[in-house]
């Protein structure tokens, strides 16, 4: 039943889209933009994820041997947000703990900003898509009542009025169809970023402890 309704809605949307309806074109553009941003963010988050246990094991050995250059090399080879932040801390290994933490914190802000880049656009699309659909609904009702007023009760074209009402409802449905998965996609990305931030905080704290407790 749900699949059948989906096919019917798709047919209606394609019909009005083919006629060059501006509201549906805008909604379709929002859908394409949301999908592009989601896939791009998903790819970037995947690149930023690293095996932190393996990274810490390698860094612990390098730091205990006072081989900071090796530690920097491990970070560069590992890549990703966590490794980049740890590298910033290693570059200040001779400084006091507060300066090491400050350096990693600044690097962390930059990495988190990169992780969250464009994700807010998904939230905006999720909020405006139903509103754009509602605008289409209002325009459809205006068209329907205008047809009634011009034609008069005796000569009213039920076909044209029906088309206007149909368009009104299709635009609302199209806006919701775009908004619902966009909300899900946005919250999924937010949860992934929060997980990475927690991983960054945990790893950074462990590296700072290793750097400040190593023998001079």
C-alpha positions in Angstrom: 0.0 0.0 0.0 2.8 2.4 1.0 4.7 1.6 -2.2 1.6 2.2 -4.3 1.1 5.6 -2.7 4.7 6.4 -3.3 4.4 5.6 -7.0 1.2 7.7 -7.3 2.9 10.7 -5.6 5.9 10.3 -7.9 3.7 10.3 -11.0 1.9 13.5 -9.8 5.2 15.2 -9.0 6.8 14.3 -12.4 3.6 15.5 -14.2 3.7 18.9 -12.6 7.5 19.1 -12.7 7.4 18.4 -16.5 5.1 21.4 -16.8 7.8 23.6 -15.4 6.1 24.3 -12.0 8.4 26.6 -10.1 7.5 25.4 -6.6 8.2 21.7 -7.4 11.5 22.7 -9.2 12.6 24.5 -6.1 11.7 21.5 -3.9 13.5 19.2 -6.3 16.6 21.4 -6.1 16.5 21.3 -2.3 16.3 17.5 -2.5 19.3 17.3 -4.8 21.3 19.7 -2.7 20.5 17.8 0.5 21.5 14.5 -1.1 24.8 15.9 -2.4 25.7 17.5 1.0 24.8 14.3 2.9 27.0 12.1 0.7 29.9 14.6 0.8 29.7 14.8 4.6 29.5 11.1 4.9 32.6 10.7 2.8 34.5 13.3 4.8 33.5 11.7 8.1 34.6 8.3 6.9 38.0 9.8 6.0 38.3 11.4 9.4 37.7 8.1 11.3 40.9 6.3 12.3 41.8 3.4 14.5 42.6 5.4 17.7 43.8 2.3 19.6 46.5 1.6 16.9 47.4 5.3 16.9 47.8 5.5 20.7 49.9 2.3 20.8 52.3 3.7 18.2 52.4 7.1 19.9 53.0 5.6 23.3 56.1 3.8 22.1 57.4 6.8 20.3 56.9 9.2 23.2 58.4 6.7 25.7 61.5 6.5 23.5 61.4 10.4 23.3 61.2 10.1 19.5 58.7 12.9 18.8 59.7 13.0 15.1 58.5 9.3 14.8 55.2 10.3 16.6 54.7 13.2 14.1 55.3 10.8 11.3 52.8 8.3 12.6 50.2 11.1 12.8 50.9 12.2 9.3 50.6 8.7 7.9 47.4 8.0 9.9 45.6 11.2 8.8 42.1 12.2 10.0 40.9 14.7 12.6 42.2 12.9 15.6 45.7 12.4 14.2 45.9 16.1 13.1 45.0 17.3 16.6 47.5 15.0 18.3 50.2 16.2 15.9 49.5 19.8 17.0 50.1 18.6 20.6 53.3 16.8 19.7 54.7 19.9 18.0 54.5 21.6 21.5 55.9 18.7 23.4 58.6 20.8 25.2 56.0 23.3 26.4 54.1 23.2 29.7 50.9 21.1 29.8 48.6 24.2 29.5 50.3 25.2 26.2 50.1 21.6 24.8 46.4 21.5 25.7 45.8 25.0 24.2 47.5 24.0 21.0 45.4 20.8 20.7 42.3 22.7 21.5 42.9 25.3 18.8 43.6 22.5 16.3 40.5 20.7 17.5 38.2 23.7 16.9 39.5 23.8 13.3 38.9 20.1 12.8 35.4 20.1 14.3 34.5 23.1 12.1 35.6 21.1 9.0 33.6 18.1 10.2 30.5 20.2 10.7 30.9 22.1 7.4 27.7 22.4 5.3 25.8 20.1 7.7 23.7 23.1 8.9 22.5 23.5 5.4 20.7 20.2 5.8 18.9 21.5 8.8 17.8 24.6 6.8 16.5 22.5 3.9 14.6 20.3 6.4 12.9 23.4 7.8 12.1 25.3 4.5 11.0 22.3 2.3 7.6 22.0 4.1 7.2 25.7 4.0 7.9 25.8 0.2 5.4 23.0 -0.2 2.9 25.0 1.9 3.4 28.0 -0.4 2.6 25.7 -3.3 -0.6 24.6 -1.5 -1.7 28.2 -0.9 -1.0 29.1 -4.5 -3.0 26.1 -5.6 -6.0 27.1 -3.5 -5.7 30.7 -4.8 -5.8 29.3 -8.4 -8.8 27.1 -7.6 -10.8 29.9 -6.0 -9.8 32.3 -8.8 -11.2 29.7 -11.3 -14.4 29.6 -9.3 -14.8 33.4 -9.2 -14.0 33.9 -12.9 -16.2 31.0 -14.2 -19.2 31.5 -11.9 -21.1 28.7 -10.3 -22.9 27.7 -13.5 -19.9 27.5 -15.8 -17.3 26.3 -13.3 -14.8 23.9 -14.7 -14.5 21.0 -12.2 -11.5 19.7 -14.1 -9.4 22.9 -13.8 -10.5 23.4 -10.2 -9.6 19.8 -9.5 -6.2 20.2 -11.1 -5.5 23.3 -8.9 -6.5 21.5 -5.7 -4.5 18.5 -6.8 -1.4 20.6 -7.3 -1.9 22.2 -3.9 -1.8 18.9 -2.2 1.1 17.5 -4.3 3.4 20.4 -3.4 2.7 19.8 0.4 3.4 16.1 0.0 6.6 16.8 -2.0 7.9 19.2 0.6 7.4 16.6 3.4 9.0 13.9 1.3 12.1 16.0 1.1 12.0 17.3 4.7 11.6 13.9 6.5 14.7 12.1 5.1 16.7 15.3 5.4 15.9 15.6 9.1 17.0 12.0 9.5 20.2 12.6 7.5 21.1 15.7 9.5 20.6 14.0 12.9 22.7 11.1 11.7 25.6 13.3 10.7 25.3 15.2 14.0 25.5 11.9 16.0 28.6 10.9 14.0 30.3 14.2 14.6 29.5 14.0 18.3 31.1 10.5 18.4 34.2 11.9 16.7 34.4 14.8 19.1 34.2 12.4 22.1 37.0 10.3 20.5 39.1 13.4 19.9 38.7 14.5 23.6 39.6 11.1 24.9 42.6 10.6 22.7 43.9 14.1 23.2 43.7 13.8 27.0 45.6 10.5 26.8 48.3 12.0 24.6 48.7 15.0 26.9 49.2 12.6 29.8 51.9 10.7 27.9 53.7 13.9 27.0 53.7 15.4 30.4 54.5 12.2 32.3 57.4 11.1 30.1 60.9 11.3 31.6 62.9 14.4 30.8 
